[in-house]
Amino acid sequence: MYEVQVQNTCSFGTSLFSSTVVFTTNAAPVYVCTDNYEPNNLRIMATQIQPNSVTTSMIATSGDNDYFKFTTNSAEPKVKIRLSNLPLDYDLKLYKPNGVLIATSQNANTRPEQIILNSAVFGDNYVARVYGYNGVFDNTSCYNLQVETSANNFRTEESMEDESLKPEIYFYPNPASSTITTEIYKAEPELITCHIYNALGQVVATQCIEAQTGFNEIRFSIASLANGFYVMEIIDAQEKVAEKFEILH
């Protein structure tokens, strides 16, 4: 609560203070992480999630497992699962519904986990499992689980070894309607600037990031941009590269 009085000070004199005005400020909003998907501790109890969205949840107890299931579609059958914003060392596994293990990501400490499945076909069902390494948990902090799908193969570190097979810039989806994401691989941390130009050569969007070793994502919201062809340009300390993409709402 605050009290305010006003006094005018002019060249010819100073007024009396006004009557007191009392006001109260609102408390700053507090973000509360909640675990809305329990019970999903078993594969048969997996929570259905939609691809191309972010699911926020937590590992609340030692031995807690979070299972999530999703289905690919005919237009975008390729799959990338990313586990990020980790408060502790969490790991990621991907299964078929019958329990057959497809892939595992077990990076150290709080590094993000990622699984890419370019062999997926439309209509396939999958189950992702999030769990704490050696039973670690945090009942106040959430993680982010994102399942992305694409018509094109996602880039893997192995595919980076053959430079002749990779485009200058990889982005998806293309054509894009609401968002477009580019993936950049860096051998060491460095500053990256990314511009989007329209057909007139005007910059319509820009982002700068501190890229880390490995794959880095830059995502643009393009819902307000008109249909047509655009150019994405990426600049780092060594080079400048550009590729064309299409926006189609």
PyMOL commands that set and color helices and strands:
alter all, ss='L'
color gray80, all
select helices_A, chain A and resi 43-45+133-135+158-161+163-165
alter helices_A, ss='H'
color red, helices_A
select strands_A, chain A and resi 2-4+9-10+13-14+21-23+47-48+53-57+65-71+78-84+90-95+101-105+113-117+125-132+143-150+170-172+179-186+190-197+203-211+214-221+228-235+240-247
alter strands_A, ss='S'
color yellow, strands_A
deselect
rebuild
show_as cartoon
